[in-house]
């Protein structure tokens, strides 16, 4: 597994509740969302990361889901182009932030769209989801960018699975050649090279976990998944992200880790 040292997060905006949602779980409680976000940042620090905190963007209520704006790996950084029209522009401040850290930054160009939540890195391979937010043109541009940096890449079409907004809604790389996967994730030849740990059907949301160095961040409240991971020896850290789930967000969405 790659070792992470830093993470970028963005403070939720006061109009967070106006963000895009298809979850049908009601409006988020803003005070609770702030508390959950603070606990999430504390967890990143407990995993050994320096946390770079960006200010809220009132123009973009979904901007706290900072992962969708970029993909950062050891040899490449790619600025995304969000697939939801209301989110276009979120990526600009991320580009400015990264300019001081990376000498070479690729960017997804129109008509391509790419959400970072559709990109799952497993060692030196990138899986890129083609989804409602990431179109084939954007996925293709991303694959070209990472291949030029010496990585391999392949696409996974998840458009037939209505439960998966993004690829990482249904899969997380755990290290040690293992994937945590949701039922119904397409079994492409590249994905089946890995060992699969499948979450229970009623715990699809728990497939969005985040391996950070020696810890594994998991969503609180999914006992079956937690038992399975702990039985495999993973040191889990359970976090409550209920208010972000109401906006179709998960653990990985709330940070850019590198």
LINFENMO-V940553 format. One record per residue. N is the residue number from 1. OMEGA is omega in whole degrees, 0 to 359 (999 if undefined). Layout:
# LINFENMO-V940553
<<N OMEGA> <N OMEGA>>
This chain:
# LINFENMO-V940553
<<1 172> <2 176> <3 181> <4 177> <5 184> <6 173> <7 174> <8 176> <9 176> <10 179> <11 176> <12 179> <13 181> <14 179> <15 180> <16 184> <17 179> <18 180> <19 181> <20 178> <21 171> <22 188> <23 181> <24 183> <25 179> <26 181> <27 179> <28 173> <29 188> <30 181> <31 179> <32 178> <33 178> <34 180> <35 179> <36 179> <37 178> <38 178> <39 177> <40 179> <41 176> <42 179> <43 176> <44 179> <45 178> <46 177> <47 176> <48 184> <49 165> <50 184> <51 177> <52 187> <53 177> <54 181> <55 178> <56 175> <57 184> <58 180> <59 185> <60 183> <61 179> <62 190> <63 176> <64 176> <65 192> <66 181> <67 184> <68 186> <69 184> <70 170> <71 182> <72 176> <73 185> <74 186> <75 185> <76 171> <77 182> <78 174> <79 184> <80 173> <81 189> <82 184> <83 175> <84 185> <85 182> <86 182> <87 177> <88 183> <89 178> <90 186> <91 186> <92 181> <93 176> <94 176> <95 179> <96 180> <97 185> <98 181> <99 178> <100 184> <101 185> <102 180> <103 181> <104 181> <105 175> <106 179> <107 174> <108 184> <109 175> <110 9> <111 179> <112 170> <113 178> <114 169> <115 179> <116 177> <117 177> <118 183> <119 178> <120 178> <121 174> <122 186> <123 182> <124 178> <125 176> <126 169> <127 183> <128 180> <129 168> <130 192> <131 174> <132 182> <133 181> <134 182> <135 181> <136 180> <137 179> <138 178> <139 179> <140 178> <141 180> <142 180> <143 178> <144 183> <145 183> <146 176> <147 178> <148 179> <149 175> <150 177> <151 169> <152 183> <153 175> <154 182> <155 177> <156 182> <157 181> <158 186> <159 180> <160 180> <161 185> <162 181> <163 184> <164 174> <165 178> <166 176> <167 183> <168 166> <169 186> <170 180> <171 174> <172 176> <173 185> <174 190> <175 179> <176 178> <177 184> <178 173> <179 167> <180 190> <181 175> <182 174> <183 178> <184 175> <185 181> <186 181> <187 177> <188 179> <189 181> <190 180> <191 184> <192 172> <193 182> <194 171> <195 180> <196 165> <197 185> <198 179> <199 176> <200 185> <201 181> <202 182> <203 182> <204 182> <205 183> <206 178> <207 177> <208 177> <209 183> <210 174> <211 177> <212 181> <213 184> <214 181> <215 177> <216 177> <217 179> <218 177> <219 180> <220 173> <221 181> <222 191> <223 182> <224 179> <225 180> <226 179> <227 180> <228 182> <229 180> <230 177> <231 177> <232 175> <233 180> <234 176> <235 186> <236 174> <237 186> <238 181> <239 176> <240 177> <241 185> <242 185> <243 177> <244 174> <245 179> <246 179> <247 177> <248 182> <249 179> <250 184> <251 183> <252 186> <253 192> <254 179> <255 168> <256 186> <257 182> <258 999>>
